[in-house]
Amino acid sequence: MTDWKYRHPHARFNKHHHEFHQYIHKHHDEFHQYHRVLRFSRYFALLFYLLVIYLLFAWAGNQTIAVIFAVFISIKEILQLFFLWRLEKRVFQPIASLNRGVQEIARGNYSVFIESKVENEIGLLITSFNNMAEKLQAGEILQQNYEENRKNLVANISHDLKTPIAAIQGYIEAILDGTARSSEKVEKYLKIIDYNIAYVNKLIDDLLLFSQLDMNKLDFNFEEVQIQAYMHDLMEEFHLELEEKNAQLSYTNMLEQDCTVHIDPKRFYQAVRNVIGNAVKYGPDQGLIIKNDLYLQEDFICLAIQDNGPGIPEDKLQHIFERFYRIDSERTKDLMSTGLGLAIARELIEAHGGKIEASSIEGKGSCFTLSLPNTRLIKENIDETDPGD
């Protein structure tokens, strides 16, 4: 099966659609013309044969007249053969190809593509058929991906829940059967139980949030926010929090003037926290540095979050926004990350009409860039192009 991504369905359709619109007025009545020719040619052929029979009887014995009639009949047959050949090429063959394509679709083969060079209604129909087949194939691939993701999701959830629940059960049993005799050991076991319960709660919260995002059921409270004041307060909070973790956070505002963004402050804060939390999880225990730069790029306000961590291997960089994807092969637990943090961050940023991108150099660190539309610039551009001004 041909990979639908490499067939450029929209580009192919737009190209064919444009080409057929150039000819549509010229060939719009082609079927009507064929129908009229077939309808009237029968009467014309009948009259022609009656006339030939009459003249043959009237001028019997005249060899010259017989030759002339023979020439007329030959020309008529040649014209009829030409018309039937053209009808076969421009109508019957494309319809046969279209019928074979429909049969392939009925068998579930959505990779079918019909080549057609006729510029008439059938050609336009074939183009629409090809576009439909490409969309069906894209839908089938999307459905397969959803099914594969669903299986992986169930497997990952089962694993991530089973591990802490087993730990909780084991330590409770140790306390109940008297294995933990001293108060110090009991307290230690209770702390481990509390840690695992907190992890399970966070995992469930992240799963609920991600499912709401995936189904477009998460409520957003959007408002117009002055980005400079908002980011200053946000970075102050993270700066104090990271100081307690022996990490250094810096923030540079490169904006020449204040800009307005249309965001849900709570949800954007959560996206930034997930990215910074990811840097803390994979960064060094001592000497972690996280640099934050706020700048304007075209119509977007960008926040670049750069760390000096171990970096991300090139072959894994494209997967980091997938659900439950972990860069390390060991499924370690951390209260700041459940394997859903970056996936949630991407969903949240895209829900704001923005985008999130990542770049990394292994051994030197990673940089995540969060981009949001600049509401003020967009409004100014709309006002400048408003014909009513």
Long-range contacts (C-beta under 8 A, 24 or more apart in sequence): 1-109, 1-111, 1-137, 2-111, 2-113, 4-111, 4-134, 4-137, 4-138, 4-141, 7-113, 7-134, 9-131, 9-134, 9-135, 9-138, 12-130, 12-131, 12-134, 13-127, 13-130, 13-131, 13-134, 16-127, 16-130, 17-127, 19-119, 20-119, 20-123, 20-124, 20-127, 23-119, 24-124, 26-119, 27-119, 27-120, 27-121, 28-121, 30-90, 30-120, 30-121, 31-91, 31-120, 31-121, 34-87, 34-91, 37-83, 41-80, 41-83, 45-76, 48-76, 89-118, 90-118, 90-120, 90-122, 91-122, 94-118, 94-122, 94-123, 94-126, 95-122, 97-126, 98-122, 98-125, 98-126, 98-129, 101-126, 101-129, 101-133, 102-129, 105-133, 105-136, 110-134, 110-136, 110-137, 110-140, 111-137, 149-323, 152-323, 152-324, 153-323, 153-324, 156-323, 156-324, 156-339, 157-203, 157-207, 159-331, 160-203, 160-324, 160-331, 160-338, 160-339, 161-200, 161-203, 163-331, 163-333, 164-196, 164-197, 164-199, 164-200, 164-333, 165-196, 165-200, 167-192, 167-193, 167-196, 168-193, 168-196, 168-197, 195-335, 196-333, 198-335, 199-333, 199-335, 199-338, 202-335, 202-338, 203-338, 203-340, 206-338, 206-340, 206-341, 206-344, 207-340, 209-344, 210-323, 210-340, 210-343, 210-344, 210-347, 213-344, 213-347, 213-348, 213-351, 214-347, 218-267, 218-351, 220-264, 220-267, 220-351, 221-264, 221-266, 222-262, 222-263, 222-264, 223-262, 223-263, 223-264, 223-265, 224-260, 224-261, 224-262, 224-375, 225-260, 225-261, 225-262, 225-263, 225-265, 226-258, 226-259, 226-260, 227-255, 227-258, 227-259, 227-260, 227-261, 227-294, 227-301, 227-372, 228-253, 228-255, 228-258, 228-259, 228-294, 229-258, 230-265, 231-294, 231-303, 234-269, 234-272, 235-292, 238-272, 238-273, 238-276, 242-276, 242-280, 242-288, 242-290, 245-280, 245-288, 246-285, 246-286, 246-288, 247-280, 247-283, 247-288, 247-289, 247-290, 248-288, 248-289, 248-290, 249-276, 249-289, 249-290, 249-291, 249-292, 250-289, 250-290, 250-291, 250-292, 251-292, 251-293, 251-294, 252-291, 252-292, 252-293, 252-294, 253-294, 254-293, 254-294, 254-295, 254-296, 255-294, 255-295, 255-296, 255-301, 256-296, 259-296, 259-301, 259-374, 259-375, 259-376, 259-377, 260-374, 260-375, 260-376, 261-301, 261-372, 261-373, 261-374, 261-375, 262-352, 262-353, 262-373, 262-375, 263-352, 263-372, 264-352, 267-348, 267-351, 267-352, 268-348, 268-349, 268-352, 268-372, 270-344, 270-345, 270-348, 271-344, 271-345, 271-348, 271-349, 271-356, 271-370, 272-303, 272-305, 272-345, 272-370, 274-341, 274-342, 274-344, 274-345, 275-305, 275-341, 275-342, 275-345, 275-356, 275-368, 275-370, 276-305, 277-336, 277-337, 277-341, 278-336, 278-337, 278-341, 278-342, 278-368, 279-305, 279-307, 279-309, 279-366, 280-336, 281-334, 281-336, 281-337, 282-309, 282-310, 282-327, 282-328, 283-307, 283-308, 283-309, 283-310, 284-308, 284-309, 284-310, 296-374, 297-371, 299-373, 299-374, 299-377, 299-378, 299-381, 300-354, 300-371, 300-372, 300-373, 300-374, 301-371, 301-372, 301-373, 301-374, 302-369, 302-370, 302-371, 302-372, 303-369, 303-370, 303-371, 304-367, 304-368, 304-369, 305-367, 305-368, 305-369, 305-370, 306-365, 306-366, 306-367, 306-368, 307-365, 307-366, 307-367, 308-364, 308-365, 309-365, 309-366, 310-362, 310-363, 310-365, 311-360, 311-361, 311-362, 311-363, 311-364, 311-365, 311-366, 312-358, 312-360, 312-362, 312-366, 313-362, 314-360, 314-362, 317-358, 317-359, 317-360, 320-358, 321-345, 321-346, 321-356, 321-358, 345-370
